[in-house]
Each structure stands twice: as structure tokens, then as C-alpha cells.
Amino acid sequence: MIYYLRGYAYTELKEYERAEQELKESVRLDSNFHEGYYYLALLNAELNHVDEAKENVEKALEIEPANKKYQDLQRKLN
């Protein structure tokens, strides 16, 4: 959870490279951490890394398929 929180904080500070590293570590340590995948997808989208964003939001949806935020992001990316 600490990696996720640091990733979120770095995103707010617009330190995107550090944010990405922290968020990737959060999902590496817990492959079922759908929030980590979602925020990583948001960050990817912000950086215009659309393919990575799609991949990460799909992972979030595999874990939490009924989540409307995740579904909305997936629609926006497609």
C-alpha cells in the first residue's frame, strides 16, 4: 500500500516518472491490487501512453469487472 500512496503523491506533485515506478511496484507486489492498476492507467493516459493505459485498465477490470470508474476509463481509451 505504501508504494501506491507514494505513487499517488508523486502524481500530485507531477513527478510522473517516480509515480510510475511506485505504482508499478504496488501491482508487482500485489497482482490483485486493482486500484494500483487503475491509477497506473490514469497516469499512462496522462503521459499519452495509451497502449499501456489500456492494458492496465483491463487488468483492473479483470479483478473488479463491475467498477464503473474502470469501465468509463476503458471506454474513453478505446
PyMOL Python script that loads the backbone (N, CA, C, O; Angstrom):
from pymol import cmd

cmd.read_pdbstr("""\
ATOM      1  N   MET A   1       0.814  -1.195   0.000  1.00  0.00           N
ATOM      2  CA  MET A   1       0.000   0.000   0.000  1.00  0.00           C
ATOM      3  C   MET A   1       0.865   1.270   0.000  1.00  0.00           C
ATOM      4  O   MET A   1       0.483   2.289  -0.576  1.00  0.00           O
ATOM      5  N   ILE A   2       2.016   1.199   0.641  1.00  0.00           N
ATOM      6  CA  ILE A   2       2.869   2.381   0.706  1.00  0.00           C
ATOM      7  C   ILE A   2       3.338   2.808  -0.683  1.00  0.00           C
ATOM      8  O   ILE A   2       3.465   4.001  -0.955  1.00  0.00           O
ATOM      9  N   TYR A   3       3.596   1.836  -1.564  1.00  0.00           N
ATOM     10  CA  TYR A   3       4.035   2.173  -2.923  1.00  0.00           C
ATOM     11  C   TYR A   3       2.915   2.886  -3.678  1.00  0.00           C
ATOM     12  O   TYR A   3       3.158   3.838  -4.420  1.00  0.00           O
ATOM     13  N   TYR A   4       1.709   2.420  -3.484  1.00  0.00           N
ATOM     14  CA  TYR A   4       0.551   3.043  -4.112  1.00  0.00           C
ATOM     15  C   TYR A   4       0.390   4.489  -3.628  1.00  0.00           C
ATOM     16  O   TYR A   4       0.198   5.403  -4.430  1.00  0.00           O
ATOM     17  N   LEU A   5       0.471   4.681  -2.325  1.00  0.00           N
ATOM     18  CA  LEU A   5       0.310   6.019  -1.762  1.00  0.00           C
ATOM     19  C   LEU A   5       1.414   6.965  -2.219  1.00  0.00           C
ATOM     20  O   LEU A   5       1.161   8.134  -2.513  1.00  0.00           O
ATOM     21  N   ARG A   6       2.634   6.452  -2.277  1.00  0.00           N
ATOM     22  CA  ARG A   6       3.729   7.287  -2.773  1.00  0.00           C
ATOM     23  C   ARG A   6       3.533   7.602  -4.248  1.00  0.00           C
ATOM     24  O   ARG A   6       3.782   8.726  -4.685  1.00  0.00           O
ATOM     25  N   GLY A   7       3.088   6.618  -5.013  1.00  0.00           N
ATOM     26  CA  GLY A   7       2.819   6.847  -6.434  1.00  0.00           C
ATOM     27  C   GLY A   7       1.756   7.907  -6.633  1.00  0.00           C
ATOM     28  O   GLY A   7       1.888   8.776  -7.494  1.00  0.00           O
ATOM     29  N   TYR A   8       0.712   7.836  -5.844  1.00  0.00           N
ATOM     30  CA  TYR A   8      -0.349   8.837  -5.915  1.00  0.00           C
ATOM     31  C   TYR A   8       0.205  10.218  -5.560  1.00  0.00           C
ATOM     32  O   TYR A   8      -0.091  11.203  -6.236  1.00  0.00           O
ATOM     33  N   ALA A   9       1.008  10.284  -4.496  1.00  0.00           N
ATOM     34  CA  ALA A   9       1.588  11.559  -4.074  1.00  0.00           C
ATOM     35  C   ALA A   9       2.505  12.130  -5.156  1.00  0.00           C
ATOM     36  O   ALA A   9       2.458  13.326  -5.443  1.00  0.00           O
ATOM     37  N   TYR A  10       3.326  11.291  -5.748  1.00  0.00           N
ATOM     38  CA  TYR A  10       4.221  11.765  -6.819  1.00  0.00           C
ATOM     39  C   TYR A  10       3.415  12.256  -8.024  1.00  0.00           C
ATOM     40  O   TYR A  10       3.821  13.198  -8.705  1.00  0.00           O
ATOM     41  N   THR A  11       2.291  11.623  -8.279  1.00  0.00           N
ATOM     42  CA  THR A  11       1.432  12.073  -9.375  1.00  0.00           C
ATOM     43  C   THR A  11       0.931  13.488  -9.086  1.00  0.00           C
ATOM     44  O   THR A  11       0.944  14.352  -9.962  1.00  0.00           O
ATOM     45  N   GLU A  12       0.495  13.710  -7.865  1.00  0.00           N
ATOM     46  CA  GLU A  12       0.011  15.031  -7.478  1.00  0.00           C
ATOM     47  C   GLU A  12       1.117  16.091  -7.588  1.00  0.00           C
ATOM     48  O   GLU A  12       0.850  17.258  -7.874  1.00  0.00           O
ATOM     49  N   LEU A  13       2.346  15.665  -7.359  1.00  0.00           N
ATOM     50  CA  LEU A  13       3.486  16.574  -7.462  1.00  0.00           C
ATOM     51  C   LEU A  13       4.007  16.688  -8.898  1.00  0.00           C
ATOM     52  O   LEU A  13       4.969  17.407  -9.168  1.00  0.00           O
ATOM     53  N   LYS A  14       3.361  15.974  -9.801  1.00  0.00           N
ATOM     54  CA  LYS A  14       3.738  15.936 -11.217  1.00  0.00           C
ATOM     55  C   LYS A  14       5.135  15.366 -11.437  1.00  0.00           C
ATOM     56  O   LYS A  14       5.825  15.727 -12.391  1.00  0.00           O
ATOM     57  N   GLU A  15       5.538  14.474 -10.542  1.00  0.00           N
ATOM     58  CA  GLU A  15       6.780  13.723 -10.696  1.00  0.00           C
ATOM     59  C   GLU A  15       6.398  12.364 -11.274  1.00  0.00           C
ATOM     60  O   GLU A  15       6.401  11.345 -10.583  1.00  0.00           O
ATOM     61  N   TYR A  16       6.072  12.384 -12.560  1.00  0.00           N
ATOM     62  CA  TYR A  16       5.436  11.237 -13.195  1.00  0.00           C
ATOM     63  C   TYR A  16       6.323   9.998 -13.280  1.00  0.00           C
ATOM     64  O   TYR A  16       5.827   8.882 -13.131  1.00  0.00           O
ATOM     65  N   GLU A  17       7.597  10.165 -13.512  1.00  0.00           N
ATOM     66  CA  GLU A  17       8.482   9.006 -13.609  1.00  0.00           C
ATOM     67  C   GLU A  17       8.536   8.263 -12.268  1.00  0.00           C
ATOM     68  O   GLU A  17       8.443   7.036 -12.223  1.00  0.00           O
ATOM     69  N   ARG A  18       8.686   9.011 -11.198  1.00  0.00           N
ATOM     70  CA  ARG A  18       8.710   8.400  -9.867  1.00  0.00           C
ATOM     71  C   ARG A  18       7.353   7.792  -9.525  1.00  0.00           C
ATOM     72  O   ARG A  18       7.283   6.724  -8.917  1.00  0.00           O
ATOM     73  N   ALA A  19       6.288   8.462  -9.912  1.00  0.00           N
ATOM     74  CA  ALA A  19       4.942   7.943  -9.672  1.00  0.00           C
ATOM     75  C   ALA A  19       4.758   6.601 -10.372  1.00  0.00           C
ATOM     76  O   ALA A  19       4.231   5.650  -9.796  1.00  0.00           O
ATOM     77  N   GLU A  20       5.196   6.545 -11.608  1.00  0.00           N
ATOM     78  CA  GLU A  20       5.053   5.298 -12.377  1.00  0.00           C
ATOM     79  C   GLU A  20       5.827   4.160 -11.720  1.00  0.00           C
ATOM     80  O   GLU A  20       5.319   3.042 -11.634  1.00  0.00           O
ATOM     81  N   GLN A  21       7.024   4.421 -11.265  1.00  0.00           N
ATOM     82  CA  GLN A  21       7.827   3.389 -10.604  1.00  0.00           C
ATOM     83  C   GLN A  21       7.122   2.866  -9.356  1.00  0.00           C
ATOM     84  O   GLN A  21       7.070   1.658  -9.126  1.00  0.00           O
ATOM     85  N   GLU A  22       6.593   3.761  -8.570  1.00  0.00           N
ATOM     86  CA  GLU A  22       5.918   3.362  -7.327  1.00  0.00           C
ATOM     87  C   GLU A  22       4.642   2.571  -7.606  1.00  0.00           C
ATOM     88  O   GLU A  22       4.374   1.562  -6.954  1.00  0.00           O
ATOM     89  N   LEU A  23       3.867   3.029  -8.566  1.00  0.00           N
ATOM     90  CA  LEU A  23       2.621   2.324  -8.886  1.00  0.00           C
ATOM     91  C   LEU A  23       2.905   0.951  -9.476  1.00  0.00           C
ATOM     92  O   LEU A  23       2.202  -0.013  -9.170  1.00  0.00           O
ATOM     93  N   LYS A  24       3.925   0.852 -10.317  1.00  0.00           N
ATOM     94  CA  LYS A  24       4.301  -0.464 -10.864  1.00  0.00           C
ATOM     95  C   LYS A  24       4.721  -1.414  -9.746  1.00  0.00           C
ATOM     96  O   LYS A  24       4.393  -2.600  -9.767  1.00  0.00           O
ATOM     97  N   GLU A  25       5.442  -0.882  -8.783  1.00  0.00           N
ATOM     98  CA  GLU A  25       5.862  -1.715  -7.649  1.00  0.00           C
ATOM     99  C   GLU A  25       4.652  -2.165  -6.837  1.00  0.00           C
ATOM    100  O   GLU A  25       4.634  -3.293  -6.345  1.00  0.00           O
ATOM    101  N   SER A  26       3.654  -1.322  -6.687  1.00  0.00           N
ATOM    102  CA  SER A  26       2.468  -1.696  -5.914  1.00  0.00           C
ATOM    103  C   SER A  26       1.744  -2.880  -6.547  1.00  0.00           C
ATOM    104  O   SER A  26       1.282  -3.772  -5.834  1.00  0.00           O
ATOM    105  N   VAL A  27       1.639  -2.902  -7.865  1.00  0.00           N
ATOM    106  CA  VAL A  27       0.942  -4.020  -8.511  1.00  0.00           C
ATOM    107  C   VAL A  27       1.856  -5.240  -8.676  1.00  0.00           C
ATOM    108  O   VAL A  27       1.379  -6.370  -8.776  1.00  0.00           O
ATOM    109  N   ARG A  28       3.161  -5.003  -8.703  1.00  0.00           N
ATOM    110  CA  ARG A  28       4.090  -6.142  -8.744  1.00  0.00           C
ATOM    111  C   ARG A  28       3.995  -6.932  -7.436  1.00  0.00           C
ATOM    112  O   ARG A  28       4.022  -8.162  -7.438  1.00  0.00           O
ATOM    113  N   LEU A  29       3.885  -6.214  -6.333  1.00  0.00           N
ATOM    114  CA  LEU A  29       3.808  -6.863  -5.026  1.00  0.00           C
ATOM    115  C   LEU A  29       2.446  -7.486  -4.754  1.00  0.00           C
ATOM    116  O   LEU A  29       2.342  -8.452  -3.998  1.00  0.00           O
ATOM    117  N   ASP A  30       1.409  -6.942  -5.363  1.00  0.00           N
ATOM    118  CA  ASP A  30       0.050  -7.481  -5.186  1.00  0.00           C
ATOM    119  C   ASP A  30      -0.666  -7.423  -6.524  1.00  0.00           C
ATOM    120  O   ASP A  30      -1.224  -6.390  -6.895  1.00  0.00           O
ATOM    121  N   SER A  31      -0.647  -8.523  -7.239  1.00  0.00           N
ATOM    122  CA  SER A  31      -1.214  -8.564  -8.590  1.00  0.00           C
ATOM    123  C   SER A  31      -2.738  -8.441  -8.595  1.00  0.00           C
ATOM    124  O   SER A  31      -3.337  -8.329  -9.664  1.00  0.00           O
ATOM    125  N   ASN A  32      -3.371  -8.461  -7.431  1.00  0.00           N
ATOM    126  CA  ASN A  32      -4.829  -8.271  -7.330  1.00  0.00           C
ATOM    127  C   ASN A  32      -5.214  -6.870  -6.882  1.00  0.00           C
ATOM    128  O   ASN A  32      -6.374  -6.619  -6.554  1.00  0.00           O
ATOM    129  N   PHE A  33      -4.259  -5.965  -6.866  1.00  0.00           N
ATOM    130  CA  PHE A  33      -4.488  -4.606  -6.385  1.00  0.00           C
ATOM    131  C   PHE A  33      -5.044  -3.758  -7.527  1.00  0.00           C
ATOM    132  O   PHE A  33      -4.306  -3.038  -8.200  1.00  0.00           O
ATOM    133  N   HIS A  34      -6.347  -3.855  -7.732  1.00  0.00           N
ATOM    134  CA  HIS A  34      -6.995  -3.206  -8.874  1.00  0.00           C
ATOM    135  C   HIS A  34      -6.856  -1.689  -8.842  1.00  0.00           C
ATOM    136  O   HIS A  34      -6.748  -1.067  -9.899  1.00  0.00           O
ATOM    137  N   GLU A  35      -6.854  -1.080  -7.667  1.00  0.00           N
ATOM    138  CA  GLU A  35      -6.690   0.376  -7.591  1.00  0.00           C
ATOM    139  C   GLU A  35      -5.331   0.810  -8.146  1.00  0.00           C
ATOM    140  O   GLU A  35      -5.218   1.849  -8.796  1.00  0.00           O
ATOM    141  N   GLY A  36      -4.315   0.010  -7.884  1.00  0.00           N
ATOM    142  CA  GLY A  36      -2.988   0.303  -8.402  1.00  0.00           C
ATOM    143  C   GLY A  36      -2.962   0.290  -9.922  1.00  0.00           C
ATOM    144  O   GLY A  36      -2.368   1.166 -10.551  1.00  0.00           O
ATOM    145  N   TYR A  37      -3.613  -0.713 -10.509  1.00  0.00           N
ATOM    146  CA  TYR A  37      -3.697  -0.783 -11.973  1.00  0.00           C
ATOM    147  C   TYR A  37      -4.472   0.407 -12.530  1.00  0.00           C
ATOM    148  O   TYR A  37      -4.094   0.978 -13.553  1.00  0.00           O
ATOM    149  N   TYR A  38      -5.549   0.775 -11.857  1.00  0.00           N
ATOM    150  CA  TYR A  38      -6.372   1.893 -12.325  1.00  0.00           C
ATOM    151  C   TYR A  38      -5.575   3.202 -12.322  1.00  0.00           C
ATOM    152  O   TYR A  38      -5.559   3.923 -13.320  1.00  0.00           O
ATOM    153  N   TYR A  39      -4.919   3.506 -11.208  1.00  0.00           N
ATOM    154  CA  TYR A  39      -4.160   4.755 -11.148  1.00  0.00           C
ATOM    155  C   TYR A  39      -2.948   4.737 -12.068  1.00  0.00           C
ATOM    156  O   TYR A  39      -2.529   5.776 -12.577  1.00  0.00           O
ATOM    157  N   LEU A  40      -2.389   3.553 -12.277  1.00  0.00           N
ATOM    158  CA  LEU A  40      -1.318   3.432 -13.261  1.00  0.00           C
ATOM    159  C   LEU A  40      -1.869   3.714 -14.662  1.00  0.00           C
ATOM    160  O   LEU A  40      -1.204   4.363 -15.469  1.00  0.00           O
ATOM    161  N   ALA A  41      -3.070   3.234 -14.950  1.00  0.00           N
ATOM    162  CA  ALA A  41      -3.711   3.514 -16.238  1.00  0.00           C
ATOM    163  C   ALA A  41      -3.982   5.006 -16.403  1.00  0.00           C
ATOM    164  O   ALA A  41      -3.770   5.559 -17.482  1.00  0.00           O
ATOM    165  N   LEU A  42      -4.447   5.657 -15.346  1.00  0.00           N
ATOM    166  CA  LEU A  42      -4.669   7.106 -15.416  1.00  0.00           C
ATOM    167  C   LEU A  42      -3.368   7.848 -15.696  1.00  0.00           C
ATOM    168  O   LEU A  42      -3.332   8.775 -16.505  1.00  0.00           O
ATOM    169  N   LEU A  43      -2.313   7.436 -15.026  1.00  0.00           N
ATOM    170  CA  LEU A  43      -1.012   8.060 -15.243  1.00  0.00           C
ATOM    171  C   LEU A  43      -0.539   7.821 -16.669  1.00  0.00           C
ATOM    172  O   LEU A  43      -0.060   8.746 -17.325  1.00  0.00           O
ATOM    173  N   ASN A  44      -0.669   6.582 -17.159  1.00  0.00           N
ATOM    174  CA  ASN A  44      -0.289   6.275 -18.533  1.00  0.00           C
ATOM    175  C   ASN A  44      -1.055   7.150 -19.515  1.00  0.00           C
ATOM    176  O   ASN A  44      -0.482   7.663 -20.476  1.00  0.00           O
ATOM    177  N   ALA A  45      -2.340   7.317 -19.274  1.00  0.00           N
ATOM    178  CA  ALA A  45      -3.160   8.142 -20.159  1.00  0.00           C
ATOM    179  C   ALA A  45      -2.690   9.595 -20.120  1.00  0.00           C
ATOM    180  O   ALA A  45      -2.615  10.251 -21.159  1.00  0.00           O
ATOM    181  N   GLU A  46      -2.376  10.096 -18.938  1.00  0.00           N
ATOM    182  CA  GLU A  46      -1.883  11.465 -18.782  1.00  0.00           C
ATOM    183  C   GLU A  46      -0.593  11.674 -19.579  1.00  0.00           C
ATOM    184  O   GLU A  46      -0.363  12.748 -20.135  1.00  0.00           O
ATOM    185  N   LEU A  47       0.236  10.641 -19.625  1.00  0.00           N
ATOM    186  CA  LEU A  47       1.509  10.713 -20.338  1.00  0.00           C
ATOM    187  C   LEU A  47       1.379  10.332 -21.808  1.00  0.00           C
ATOM    188  O   LEU A  47       2.369  10.262 -22.537  1.00  0.00           O
ATOM    189  N   ASN A  48       0.140  10.088 -22.229  1.00  0.00           N
ATOM    190  CA  ASN A  48      -0.167   9.702 -23.611  1.00  0.00           C
ATOM    191  C   ASN A  48       0.442   8.347 -23.990  1.00  0.00           C
ATOM    192  O   ASN A  48       0.805   8.121 -25.144  1.00  0.00           O
ATOM    193  N   HIS A  49       0.547   7.463 -23.018  1.00  0.00           N
ATOM    194  CA  HIS A  49       0.969   6.080 -23.251  1.00  0.00           C
ATOM    195  C   HIS A  49      -0.309   5.227 -23.307  1.00  0.00           C
ATOM    196  O   HIS A  49      -0.607   4.455 -22.395  1.00  0.00           O
ATOM    197  N   VAL A  50      -1.031   5.393 -24.385  1.00  0.00           N
ATOM    198  CA  VAL A  50      -2.387   4.841 -24.482  1.00  0.00           C
ATOM    199  C   VAL A  50      -2.403   3.320 -24.414  1.00  0.00           C
ATOM    200  O   VAL A  50      -3.261   2.748 -23.742  1.00  0.00           O
ATOM    201  N   ASP A  51      -1.481   2.656 -25.091  1.00  0.00           N
ATOM    202  CA  ASP A  51      -1.474   1.193 -25.061  1.00  0.00           C
ATOM    203  C   ASP A  51      -1.263   0.661 -23.651  1.00  0.00           C
ATOM    204  O   ASP A  51      -1.922  -0.292 -23.236  1.00  0.00           O
ATOM    205  N   GLU A  52      -0.342   1.277 -22.916  1.00  0.00           N
ATOM    206  CA  GLU A  52      -0.108   0.865 -21.528  1.00  0.00           C
ATOM    207  C   GLU A  52      -1.329   1.168 -20.667  1.00  0.00           C
ATOM    208  O   GLU A  52      -1.683   0.376 -19.793  1.00  0.00           O
ATOM    209  N   ALA A  53      -1.964   2.290 -20.904  1.00  0.00           N
ATOM    210  CA  ALA A  53      -3.165   2.647 -20.154  1.00  0.00           C
ATOM    211  C   ALA A  53      -4.258   1.611 -20.379  1.00  0.00           C
ATOM    212  O   ALA A  53      -4.910   1.175 -19.431  1.00  0.00           O
ATOM    213  N   LYS A  54      -4.454   1.222 -21.628  1.00  0.00           N
ATOM    214  CA  LYS A  54      -5.472   0.209 -21.940  1.00  0.00           C
ATOM    215  C   LYS A  54      -5.168  -1.102 -21.237  1.00  0.00           C
ATOM    216  O   LYS A  54      -6.061  -1.734 -20.674  1.00  0.00           O
ATOM    217  N   GLU A  55      -3.918  -1.505 -21.272  1.00  0.00           N
ATOM    218  CA  GLU A  55      -3.503  -2.755 -20.643  1.00  0.00           C
ATOM    219  C   GLU A  55      -3.763  -2.721 -19.132  1.00  0.00           C
ATOM    220  O   GLU A  55      -4.264  -3.691 -18.564  1.00  0.00           O
ATOM    221  N   ASN A  56      -3.426  -1.614 -18.496  1.00  0.00           N
ATOM    222  CA  ASN A  56      -3.599  -1.528 -17.046  1.00  0.00           C
ATOM    223  C   ASN A  56      -5.057  -1.423 -16.630  1.00  0.00           C
ATOM    224  O   ASN A  56      -5.446  -1.996 -15.612  1.00  0.00           O
ATOM    225  N   VAL A  57      -5.866  -0.711 -17.387  1.00  0.00           N
ATOM    226  CA  VAL A  57      -7.284  -0.648 -17.020  1.00  0.00           C
ATOM    227  C   VAL A  57      -7.950  -2.006 -17.266  1.00  0.00           C
ATOM    228  O   VAL A  57      -8.881  -2.373 -16.550  1.00  0.00           O
ATOM    229  N   GLU A  58      -7.489  -2.743 -18.259  1.00  0.00           N
ATOM    230  CA  GLU A  58      -8.018  -4.096 -18.475  1.00  0.00           C
ATOM    231  C   GLU A  58      -7.684  -5.005 -17.298  1.00  0.00           C
ATOM    232  O   GLU A  58      -8.517  -5.810 -16.882  1.00  0.00           O
ATOM    233  N   LYS A  59      -6.480  -4.882 -16.762  1.00  0.00           N
ATOM    234  CA  LYS A  59      -6.102  -5.676 -15.585  1.00  0.00           C
ATOM    235  C   LYS A  59      -6.977  -5.304 -14.390  1.00  0.00           C
ATOM    236  O   LYS A  59      -7.412  -6.177 -13.640  1.00  0.00           O
ATOM    237  N   ALA A  60      -7.232  -4.014 -14.217  1.00  0.00           N
ATOM    238  CA  ALA A  60      -8.103  -3.583 -13.123  1.00  0.00           C
ATOM    239  C   ALA A  60      -9.501  -4.172 -13.287  1.00  0.00           C
ATOM    240  O   ALA A  60     -10.115  -4.607 -12.313  1.00  0.00           O
ATOM    241  N   LEU A  61      -9.995  -4.184 -14.508  1.00  0.00           N
ATOM    242  CA  LEU A  61     -11.337  -4.718 -14.772  1.00  0.00           C
ATOM    243  C   LEU A  61     -11.401  -6.235 -14.628  1.00  0.00           C
ATOM    244  O   LEU A  61     -12.451  -6.771 -14.277  1.00  0.00           O
ATOM    245  N   GLU A  62     -10.315  -6.928 -14.889  1.00  0.00           N
ATOM    246  CA  GLU A  62     -10.302  -8.381 -14.678  1.00  0.00           C
ATOM    247  C   GLU A  62     -10.542  -8.699 -13.202  1.00  0.00           C
ATOM    248  O   GLU A  62     -11.190  -9.690 -12.864  1.00  0.00           O
ATOM    249  N   ILE A  63     -10.013  -7.851 -12.341  1.00  0.00           N
ATOM    250  CA  ILE A  63     -10.129  -8.067 -10.899  1.00  0.00           C
ATOM    251  C   ILE A  63     -11.450  -7.515 -10.360  1.00  0.00           C
ATOM    252  O   ILE A  63     -12.061  -8.117  -9.478  1.00  0.00           O
ATOM    253  N   GLU A  64     -11.880  -6.390 -10.881  1.00  0.00           N
ATOM    254  CA  GLU A  64     -13.074  -5.683 -10.394  1.00  0.00           C
ATOM    255  C   GLU A  64     -13.953  -5.296 -11.590  1.00  0.00           C
ATOM    256  O   GLU A  64     -14.052  -4.116 -11.924  1.00  0.00           O
ATOM    257  N   PRO A  65     -14.594  -6.287 -12.242  1.00  0.00           N
ATOM    258  CA  PRO A  65     -15.295  -6.027 -13.505  1.00  0.00           C
ATOM    259  C   PRO A  65     -16.507  -5.102 -13.414  1.00  0.00           C
ATOM    260  O   PRO A  65     -16.884  -4.506 -14.423  1.00  0.00           O
ATOM    261  N   ALA A  66     -17.122  -4.961 -12.257  1.00  0.00           N
ATOM    262  CA  ALA A  66     -18.320  -4.132 -12.137  1.00  0.00           C
ATOM    263  C   ALA A  66     -18.008  -2.679 -11.781  1.00  0.00           C
ATOM    264  O   ALA A  66     -18.929  -1.880 -11.612  1.00  0.00           O
ATOM    265  N   ASN A  67     -16.745  -2.324 -11.665  1.00  0.00           N
ATOM    266  CA  ASN A  67     -16.373  -0.973 -11.251  1.00  0.00           C
ATOM    267  C   ASN A  67     -16.635   0.013 -12.386  1.00  0.00           C
ATOM    268  O   ASN A  67     -16.026  -0.074 -13.453  1.00  0.00           O
ATOM    269  N   LYS A  68     -17.539   0.943 -12.143  1.00  0.00           N
ATOM    270  CA  LYS A  68     -17.956   1.907 -13.182  1.00  0.00           C
ATOM    271  C   LYS A  68     -16.823   2.859 -13.574  1.00  0.00           C
ATOM    272  O   LYS A  68     -16.698   3.204 -14.750  1.00  0.00           O
ATOM    273  N   LYS A  69     -15.991   3.293 -12.612  1.00  0.00           N
ATOM    274  CA  LYS A  69     -14.852   4.168 -12.937  1.00  0.00           C
ATOM    275  C   LYS A  69     -13.926   3.485 -13.928  1.00  0.00           C
ATOM    276  O   LYS A  69     -13.455   4.109 -14.879  1.00  0.00           O
ATOM    277  N   TYR A  70     -13.668   2.216 -13.705  1.00  0.00           N
ATOM    278  CA  TYR A  70     -12.771   1.463 -14.573  1.00  0.00           C
ATOM    279  C   TYR A  70     -13.394   1.294 -15.959  1.00  0.00           C
ATOM    280  O   TYR A  70     -12.718   1.429 -16.979  1.00  0.00           O
ATOM    281  N   GLN A  71     -14.689   0.999 -15.976  1.00  0.00           N
ATOM    282  CA  GLN A  71     -15.397   0.851 -17.248  1.00  0.00           C
ATOM    283  C   GLN A  71     -15.384   2.153 -18.037  1.00  0.00           C
ATOM    284  O   GLN A  71     -15.173   2.151 -19.250  1.00  0.00           O
ATOM    285  N   ASP A  72     -15.610   3.261 -17.346  1.00  0.00           N
ATOM    286  CA  ASP A  72     -15.606   4.572 -18.013  1.00  0.00           C
ATOM    287  C   ASP A  72     -14.239   4.884 -18.614  1.00  0.00           C
ATOM    288  O   ASP A  72     -14.149   5.362 -19.745  1.00  0.00           O
ATOM    289  N   LEU A  73     -13.184   4.615 -17.865  1.00  0.00           N
ATOM    290  CA  LEU A  73     -11.838   4.862 -18.382  1.00  0.00           C
ATOM    291  C   LEU A  73     -11.560   3.995 -19.603  1.00  0.00           C
ATOM    292  O   LEU A  73     -10.981   4.457 -20.586  1.00  0.00           O
ATOM    293  N   GLN A  74     -11.971   2.749 -19.532  1.00  0.00           N
ATOM    294  CA  GLN A  74     -11.757   1.861 -20.681  1.00  0.00           C
ATOM    295  C   GLN A  74     -12.472   2.391 -21.918  1.00  0.00           C
ATOM    296  O   GLN A  74     -11.908   2.362 -23.012  1.00  0.00           O
ATOM    297  N   ARG A  75     -13.696   2.871 -21.767  1.00  0.00           N
ATOM    298  CA  ARG A  75     -14.438   3.429 -22.902  1.00  0.00           C
ATOM    299  C   ARG A  75     -13.719   4.655 -23.463  1.00  0.00           C
ATOM    300  O   ARG A  75     -13.624   4.812 -24.681  1.00  0.00           O
ATOM    301  N   LYS A  76     -13.216   5.519 -22.592  1.00  0.00           N
ATOM    302  CA  LYS A  76     -12.510   6.715 -23.041  1.00  0.00           C
ATOM    303  C   LYS A  76     -11.232   6.382 -23.807  1.00  0.00           C
ATOM    304  O   LYS A  76     -10.846   7.103 -24.727  1.00  0.00           O
ATOM    305  N   LEU A  77     -10.592   5.305 -23.428  1.00  0.00           N
ATOM    306  CA  LEU A  77      -9.332   4.921 -24.062  1.00  0.00           C
ATOM    307  C   LEU A  77      -9.528   4.226 -25.403  1.00  0.00           C
ATOM    308  O   LEU A  77      -8.608   4.177 -26.219  1.00  0.00           O
ATOM    309  N   ASN A  78     -10.710   3.696 -25.629  1.00  0.00           N
ATOM    310  CA  ASN A  78     -10.972   2.962 -26.880  1.00  0.00           C
ATOM    311  C   ASN A  78     -11.529   3.855 -27.961  1.00  0.00           C
ATOM    312  O   ASN A  78     -11.801   3.389 -29.068  1.00  0.00           O
TER     313      ASN A  78
END
""", "prot")
cmd.dss("prot")
cmd.show_as("cartoon", "prot")
cmd.util.cbc("prot")
cmd.orient("prot")
